[in-house]
């Protein structure tokens, strides 16, 4: 019985020894009680080491997952890939790939097929010295330009034939909506016929333009105009009058040239259709096939067409909306709109600047025709007018943008040097002061 105290003392001493050992060497303690024996600094070091180990383990798992993912992707692509593009498309669709991704993959494959043809064309001109005109534009090298254009048309045609409706899938957009934007509610069979007609005439137009060698003569313009008329007749043969009008509204040069104007004036669909129908009547004068032929007769025809369009628009839309449309289609107003957008200004700032342009030109005409002023007085008055206009432009557009616009505006420079400026439609007329023009109305 007397051994019990000794056993108790021995147990206490043993426990004390264990505790002392754990205190001196915490790493030997069981994980459940290890933190009890750690000093604050030791705890921090242990926590840091644990985090580092966890990060290393996570990185190792990520590398393993990535390697597994790459291996899986390689296996997936090897199962899908085919040099026969229709087979590749069928496999991609069967695997559930979205239309936009199918288009992206097939476009890359087709591009690779055409790359050799593109490189061969590029090698023909890559030796052109840097001090000579760029060899890749339509003016200095029309043959190269047409051949590259033809290669792009062939590539687009192949993609359209391969992808069908998915040809219109791009950037995640609904291919049906994109197709409807271009063709309206036409049936698939009619869309295919339209595309075939467009391809055929694009080929013939390319041949005519290539033969011009960069110089378009009256005979060339006549050939291009004839092809445009024949194309219109072929389209009319497969579409109803309403379908033809709707298709041309969506794709005609009139619409393509005026989309920016329609946006700036915020045109409704009814306004768009009204403007289109009026403009379309004069498309030969405004946007002639083959481009403009020089000469005063052509300029007069364009001027007369613009005047008649303005009159018809005023009757159909009213004076206010007509003025807004005519302003919106003016190239200088469009440039002003881009400028105020860049400067984070409201569109009304562009309107104010454009109105200043109009009022300043009218005032230059009043000064020019003032019979009570000498030629020197007129020149001084125009110079003052130009300086005041610059100040107003800076006030409206800001110091940087206003000064940049004022210094680049040819009409303002002309007024500053004593020239009467007049705007009519898309044409600007200049009449400088001189003894011969003094006191004479233009």
C-alpha positions as CSV (number, residue, x, y, z in Angstrom):
1,X,0.0,0.0,0.0
2,X,2.9,2.3,0.6
3,X,3.9,2.0,-3.1
4,X,0.9,4.2,-4.2
5,X,2.5,7.5,-3.2
6,X,5.6,6.6,-5.0
7,X,3.6,5.6,-8.1
8,X,1.7,8.9,-7.9
9,X,4.9,10.9,-7.6
10,X,6.4,8.9,-10.5
11,X,3.4,9.5,-12.7
12,X,3.5,13.2,-11.9
13,X,7.2,13.3,-12.7
14,X,6.7,11.4,-15.9
15,X,3.9,13.7,-17.0
16,X,6.0,16.7,-16.1
17,X,8.8,15.3,-18.2
18,X,6.4,14.8,-21.1
19,X,5.1,18.3,-20.8
20,X,8.6,19.7,-20.5
21,X,9.6,17.8,-23.7
22,X,6.6,19.1,-25.6
23,X,7.3,22.6,-24.4
24,X,10.9,22.4,-25.5
25,X,10.0,20.5,-28.8
26,X,6.4,21.3,-29.7
27,X,6.7,19.4,-33.0
28,X,6.7,16.1,-30.9
29,X,3.3,16.9,-29.4
30,X,0.2,15.4,-30.9
31,X,-1.5,17.7,-33.5
32,X,-4.5,18.1,-31.3
33,X,-2.6,19.8,-28.5
34,X,0.5,21.0,-30.4
35,X,-0.7,24.7,-30.5
36,X,-0.8,24.8,-26.7
37,X,3.0,24.5,-26.5
38,X,3.8,26.9,-29.3
39,X,5.0,30.4,-28.6
40,X,3.3,33.3,-30.6
41,X,6.2,33.5,-33.0
42,X,6.3,29.8,-33.3
43,X,2.6,29.7,-34.0
44,X,3.0,32.3,-36.7
45,X,5.8,30.3,-38.3
46,X,3.8,27.1,-38.2
47,X,0.8,28.8,-39.7
48,X,3.0,30.3,-42.5
49,X,4.5,26.9,-43.2
50,X,1.1,25.3,-43.3
51,X,-0.2,27.9,-45.8
52,X,2.9,27.4,-48.0
53,X,2.3,23.7,-47.9
54,X,-1.3,24.2,-48.8
55,X,-0.4,26.5,-51.7
56,X,2.1,24.1,-53.0
57,X,-0.4,21.3,-52.8
58,X,-3.0,23.5,-54.6
59,X,-0.5,24.4,-57.3
60,X,0.4,20.8,-57.8
61,X,-3.3,19.9,-58.2
62,X,-3.8,22.8,-60.6
63,X,-0.9,21.5,-62.8
64,X,-2.3,18.0,-62.7
65,X,-5.8,19.3,-63.6
66,X,-4.3,21.5,-66.4
67,X,-2.3,18.5,-67.8
68,X,-5.4,16.4,-67.6
69,X,-7.5,19.1,-69.3
70,X,-4.9,19.5,-72.1
71,X,-4.8,15.7,-72.6
72,X,-8.6,15.7,-72.6
73,X,-8.7,18.5,-75.1
74,X,-6.2,16.8,-77.3
75,X,-8.3,13.6,-77.2
76,X,-11.5,15.5,-78.0
77,X,-9.9,17.4,-80.9
78,X,-8.4,14.1,-82.3
79,X,-11.9,12.6,-82.1
80,X,-13.5,15.6,-83.9
81,X,-10.8,16.8,-86.3
82,X,-11.1,15.9,-90.0
83,X,-9.5,17.3,-93.2
84,X,-13.0,17.0,-94.8
85,X,-14.7,20.2,-93.6
86,X,-18.3,18.9,-94.0
87,X,-17.4,16.0,-91.7
88,X,-15.7,18.3,-89.2
89,X,-18.8,20.5,-89.1
90,X,-21.1,17.5,-88.6
91,X,-19.0,16.3,-85.7
92,X,-18.8,19.7,-84.1
93,X,-22.6,20.1,-84.3
94,X,-23.2,16.6,-83.0
95,X,-20.9,17.3,-80.0
96,X,-23.1,20.3,-79.1
97,X,-20.8,23.1,-80.1
98,X,-22.7,26.5,-80.4
99,X,-23.1,28.0,-83.9
100,X,-20.7,30.8,-83.2
101,X,-17.9,28.4,-82.1
102,X,-18.5,26.2,-85.1
103,X,-18.1,29.2,-87.4
104,X,-14.9,30.3,-85.6
105,X,-13.3,26.8,-85.9
106,X,-14.3,26.3,-89.5
107,X,-13.3,29.9,-90.4
108,X,-9.8,29.2,-89.0
109,X,-9.6,26.0,-91.1
110,X,-10.7,27.7,-94.3
111,X,-8.3,30.6,-93.7
112,X,-5.5,28.0,-93.4
113,X,-6.5,26.6,-96.8
114,X,-6.4,30.0,-98.4
115,X,-3.2,31.2,-96.7
116,X,-0.9,29.7,-99.4
117,X,-2.9,31.6,-102.1
118,X,-2.7,34.8,-100.1
119,X,1.0,34.5,-99.4
120,X,1.7,33.8,-103.1
121,X,-0.1,37.1,-104.0
122,X,1.8,39.0,-101.2
123,X,5.2,37.7,-102.5
124,X,4.5,39.4,-105.8
125,X,4.6,42.8,-104.2
126,X,6.6,42.5,-101.0
127,X,9.8,43.6,-102.8
128,X,8.4,47.1,-103.5
129,X,10.7,49.8,-102.1
130,X,9.2,51.7,-99.2
131,X,9.6,55.0,-101.0
132,X,7.2,53.9,-103.8
133,X,3.4,53.8,-103.5
134,X,1.9,51.0,-101.4
135,X,1.5,48.0,-103.7
136,X,-1.6,46.7,-102.0
137,X,-4.1,49.5,-102.8
138,X,-6.6,49.6,-105.7
139,X,-5.0,52.7,-107.3
140,X,-1.3,51.7,-107.6
141,X,-1.9,48.0,-108.2
142,X,-5.5,47.3,-109.3
143,X,-4.5,43.7,-110.5
144,X,-3.3,42.8,-107.0
145,X,-6.3,44.4,-105.4
146,X,-8.8,42.5,-107.5
147,X,-7.0,39.2,-107.1
148,X,-7.0,39.6,-103.3
149,X,-10.7,40.7,-103.4
150,X,-11.4,37.6,-105.5
151,X,-9.6,35.4,-103.0
152,X,-11.7,36.9,-100.2
153,X,-14.9,36.4,-102.1
154,X,-14.0,32.8,-102.8
155,X,-13.2,32.2,-99.1
156,X,-16.5,33.8,-98.1
157,X,-18.4,31.8,-100.6
158,X,-16.9,28.5,-99.4
159,X,-17.7,29.4,-95.8
160,X,-21.3,30.2,-96.7
161,X,-21.7,26.9,-98.6
162,X,-20.1,24.9,-95.7
163,X,-21.9,26.6,-92.8
164,X,-25.4,27.3,-94.2
165,X,-27.4,29.3,-91.7
166,X,-24.5,29.2,-89.2
167,X,-22.6,31.5,-91.6
168,X,-24.3,34.4,-90.0
169,X,-23.3,33.3,-86.4
170,X,-20.8,35.8,-85.1
171,X,-19.7,37.1,-81.7
172,X,-22.4,35.1,-80.0
173,X,-25.2,36.7,-82.1
174,X,-28.2,34.7,-83.1
175,X,-27.5,33.6,-86.7
176,X,-31.3,33.8,-87.5
177,X,-31.4,37.4,-86.4
178,X,-28.3,38.3,-88.4
179,X,-29.7,36.6,-91.5
180,X,-33.1,38.4,-91.1
181,X,-31.3,41.7,-90.8
182,X,-29.8,41.2,-94.3
183,X,-32.6,39.4,-96.0
184,X,-35.8,40.1,-94.1
185,X,-38.3,37.3,-94.0
186,X,-37.2,35.6,-97.3
187,X,-37.3,31.8,-97.6
188,X,-34.1,29.8,-97.5
189,X,-34.4,28.9,-101.2
190,X,-34.7,32.6,-102.2
191,X,-31.8,33.6,-100.0
192,X,-29.6,30.9,-101.7
193,X,-30.7,32.3,-105.2
194,X,-29.8,35.8,-104.1
195,X,-26.4,34.8,-102.9
196,X,-25.7,33.0,-106.1
197,X,-26.7,36.0,-108.2
198,X,-24.6,38.3,-106.0
199,X,-21.6,35.9,-106.4
200,X,-22.0,35.8,-110.2
201,X,-22.2,39.6,-110.6
202,X,-19.4,40.2,-108.1
203,X,-17.2,38.0,-110.4
204,X,-18.2,39.9,-113.5
205,X,-17.7,43.3,-111.9
206,X,-14.3,42.2,-110.6
207,X,-13.3,41.4,-114.2
208,X,-14.4,44.8,-115.5
209,X,-12.6,46.6,-112.7
210,X,-9.4,44.6,-113.2
211,X,-9.4,45.5,-116.9
212,X,-9.6,49.3,-116.1
213,X,-6.0,49.1,-114.6
214,X,-7.1,51.8,-112.1
215,X,-8.4,54.2,-114.7
216,X,-12.2,54.2,-115.1
217,X,-13.3,55.5,-118.5
218,X,-16.9,56.2,-119.7
219,X,-17.0,52.8,-121.4
220,X,-16.1,51.1,-118.1
221,X,-18.8,53.0,-116.3
222,X,-21.3,52.0,-118.9
223,X,-20.3,48.3,-118.5
224,X,-20.6,48.6,-114.7
225,X,-24.0,50.3,-115.0
226,X,-25.2,47.6,-117.4
227,X,-24.2,44.9,-114.9
228,X,-26.0,46.6,-112.1
229,X,-29.2,46.8,-114.2
230,X,-29.0,43.2,-115.2
231,X,-28.4,42.2,-111.6
232,X,-31.5,44.1,-110.6
233,X,-33.5,42.4,-113.3
234,X,-32.3,38.9,-112.2
235,X,-33.3,39.7,-108.6
236,X,-36.7,41.0,-109.8
237,X,-37.2,37.7,-111.6
238,X,-37.0,35.7,-108.3
239,X,-38.6,38.1,-105.9
240,X,-42.0,39.8,-105.7
241,X,-41.9,43.6,-106.0
242,X,-42.4,44.0,-102.2
243,X,-39.6,41.4,-101.5
244,X,-37.3,43.2,-104.0
245,X,-37.9,46.6,-102.4
246,X,-37.4,45.3,-98.9
247,X,-34.2,43.5,-99.9
248,X,-32.8,46.5,-101.7
249,X,-33.7,48.7,-98.7
250,X,-31.5,46.6,-96.5
251,X,-28.6,46.3,-98.9
252,X,-28.6,49.2,-101.4
253,X,-25.8,51.8,-101.7
254,X,-28.3,54.4,-100.6
255,X,-28.9,52.6,-97.3
256,X,-25.3,51.8,-96.7
257,X,-24.3,55.5,-97.3
258,X,-27.0,56.9,-95.1
259,X,-26.9,54.6,-92.0
260,X,-24.8,57.1,-90.1
261,X,-27.3,59.9,-90.9
262,X,-30.2,57.7,-89.9
263,X,-28.5,57.1,-86.6
264,X,-27.6,60.7,-85.9
265,X,-31.1,61.9,-86.6
266,X,-32.5,58.9,-84.7
267,X,-34.8,58.1,-87.6
268,X,-37.9,55.9,-87.1
269,X,-38.5,53.0,-89.5
270,X,-41.3,55.0,-91.2
271,X,-38.9,57.9,-91.7
272,X,-36.2,55.6,-93.0
273,X,-38.5,54.1,-95.6
274,X,-39.7,57.5,-96.7
275,X,-36.2,58.9,-97.1
276,X,-35.0,55.8,-98.8
277,X,-37.8,55.8,-101.4
278,X,-37.2,59.5,-102.2
279,X,-33.4,59.1,-102.4
280,X,-33.6,55.9,-104.5
281,X,-35.4,57.8,-107.3
282,X,-32.2,59.8,-107.7
283,X,-29.6,57.1,-107.0
284,X,-28.1,57.3,-110.5
285,X,-27.3,61.0,-110.0
286,X,-26.2,60.6,-106.4
287,X,-24.4,57.3,-106.4
288,X,-23.7,56.4,-110.1
289,X,-22.4,52.9,-110.9
290,X,-18.7,53.0,-111.6
291,X,-18.3,56.3,-109.8
292,X,-18.6,59.9,-110.9
293,X,-17.5,61.1,-114.3
294,X,-16.0,64.6,-114.2
295,X,-17.7,67.6,-115.8
296,X,-20.1,70.5,-115.0
297,X,-23.0,68.6,-116.4
298,X,-22.6,65.8,-113.8
299,X,-22.3,68.4,-111.1
300,X,-25.4,70.2,-112.2
301,X,-27.4,66.9,-112.3
302,X,-26.3,66.2,-108.8
303,X,-27.2,69.7,-107.6
304,X,-30.7,69.4,-109.2
305,X,-31.2,66.0,-107.7
306,X,-30.3,67.3,-104.2
307,X,-32.7,70.2,-104.6
308,X,-35.6,68.0,-105.6
309,X,-34.9,65.5,-102.8
310,X,-34.9,68.4,-100.3
311,X,-38.3,69.6,-101.7
312,X,-39.9,66.1,-101.5
313,X,-38.5,65.4,-98.0
314,X,-40.0,68.7,-96.8
315,X,-43.4,67.7,-98.1
316,X,-43.1,64.2,-96.6
317,X,-41.3,64.9,-93.3
318,X,-41.8,68.6,-92.6
319,X,-39.1,71.3,-92.5
320,X,-37.7,70.4,-89.1
321,X,-37.0,66.7,-89.7
322,X,-35.8,67.4,-93.2
323,X,-33.3,69.9,-91.9
324,X,-32.2,67.4,-89.3
325,X,-31.7,64.7,-92.0
326,X,-29.8,67.0,-94.3
327,X,-27.5,68.1,-91.5
328,X,-27.0,64.5,-90.3
329,X,-25.9,63.3,-93.8
330,X,-23.4,66.1,-94.1
331,X,-19.9,64.7,-93.8
332,X,-18.7,67.7,-91.7
333,X,-21.5,67.3,-89.2
334,X,-20.7,63.6,-88.9
335,X,-17.1,64.6,-88.2
336,X,-18.3,67.1,-85.6
337,X,-20.5,64.4,-84.0
338,X,-17.4,62.1,-83.7
339,X,-15.4,65.0,-82.2
340,X,-18.0,65.8,-79.5
341,X,-18.4,62.1,-78.7
342,X,-14.6,61.8,-78.1
343,X,-14.8,64.9,-75.9
344,X,-17.8,63.5,-73.9
345,X,-19.9,66.4,-75.0
346,X,-23.6,66.2,-75.9
347,X,-24.6,66.0,-79.6
348,X,-26.1,69.4,-79.2
349,X,-22.6,70.8,-79.2
350,X,-22.1,69.5,-82.7
351,X,-25.4,71.0,-83.7
352,X,-24.3,74.4,-82.3
353,X,-20.9,74.2,-84.1
354,X,-22.6,73.2,-87.4
355,X,-25.1,76.1,-87.1
356,X,-22.2,78.5,-86.5
357,X,-20.8,77.2,-89.8
358,X,-24.0,77.9,-91.6
359,X,-24.5,81.4,-90.1
360,X,-20.9,82.4,-90.6
361,X,-21.1,81.4,-94.3
362,X,-24.3,83.5,-94.7
363,X,-22.7,86.5,-93.0
364,X,-19.7,86.2,-95.4
365,X,-22.2,86.5,-98.3
366,X,-23.8,89.6,-96.7
367,X,-20.4,91.2,-96.4
368,X,-19.4,90.2,-99.9
369,X,-22.5,91.8,-101.4
370,X,-22.5,95.0,-99.2
371,X,-22.1,97.8,-101.7
372,X,-21.3,100.3,-99.0
373,X,-18.0,98.7,-98.2
374,X,-14.7,98.9,-100.1
375,X,-12.8,95.8,-100.9
376,X,-10.4,96.4,-98.1
377,X,-13.3,96.9,-95.6
378,X,-14.9,93.7,-96.8
379,X,-11.7,91.8,-96.3
380,X,-11.2,93.2,-92.8
381,X,-14.9,92.5,-91.9
382,X,-14.5,88.8,-93.1
383,X,-11.3,88.5,-91.1
384,X,-13.1,89.7,-87.9
385,X,-16.0,87.4,-88.7
386,X,-13.6,84.4,-88.9
387,X,-11.9,85.4,-85.6
388,X,-15.2,85.8,-83.8
389,X,-16.4,82.4,-85.1
390,X,-13.2,80.7,-83.9
391,X,-13.9,82.1,-80.4
392,X,-17.4,80.8,-80.5
393,X,-16.3,77.4,-81.7
394,X,-13.9,77.2,-78.8
395,X,-16.6,78.2,-76.4
396,X,-18.9,75.4,-77.8
397,X,-16.4,72.6,-78.3
398,X,-13.8,73.4,-75.7
399,X,-10.3,74.8,-76.0
400,X,-8.7,71.8,-77.5
401,X,-11.4,70.4,-79.8
402,X,-12.7,73.8,-80.7
403,X,-9.2,75.1,-81.8
404,X,-8.5,71.9,-83.7
405,X,-11.7,72.1,-85.6
406,X,-11.4,75.8,-86.3
407,X,-7.8,75.4,-87.6
408,X,-8.8,72.5,-89.9
409,X,-12.0,74.0,-91.3
410,X,-11.2,75.0,-94.9
411,X,-14.4,77.1,-95.1
412,X,-13.3,79.2,-92.1
413,X,-9.8,79.6,-93.5
414,X,-11.3,80.8,-96.8
415,X,-13.5,83.4,-95.0
416,X,-10.5,84.7,-93.0
417,X,-8.6,85.4,-96.2
418,X,-11.6,87.3,-97.7
419,X,-13.6,84.7,-99.5
420,X,-17.3,84.3,-99.7
421,X,-18.4,80.8,-98.8
422,X,-21.7,79.2,-99.8
423,X,-23.0,75.8,-99.0
424,X,-25.6,74.1,-101.2
425,X,-26.3,70.4,-100.5
426,X,-23.0,68.6,-100.5
427,X,-21.3,71.2,-102.6
428,X,-19.3,74.2,-101.2
429,X,-18.7,77.2,-103.4
430,X,-15.9,79.7,-102.9
431,X,-15.8,83.3,-104.3
432,X,-12.8,85.3,-103.3
433,X,-12.8,89.1,-103.1
434,X,-11.2,90.8,-106.1
435,X,-11.8,94.0,-108.1
436,X,-13.6,91.8,-110.7
437,X,-16.0,90.3,-108.2
438,X,-16.5,93.4,-106.0
439,X,-20.2,94.5,-105.7
440,X,-21.2,91.5,-107.9
441,X,-23.6,88.8,-106.7
442,X,-22.5,85.2,-107.4
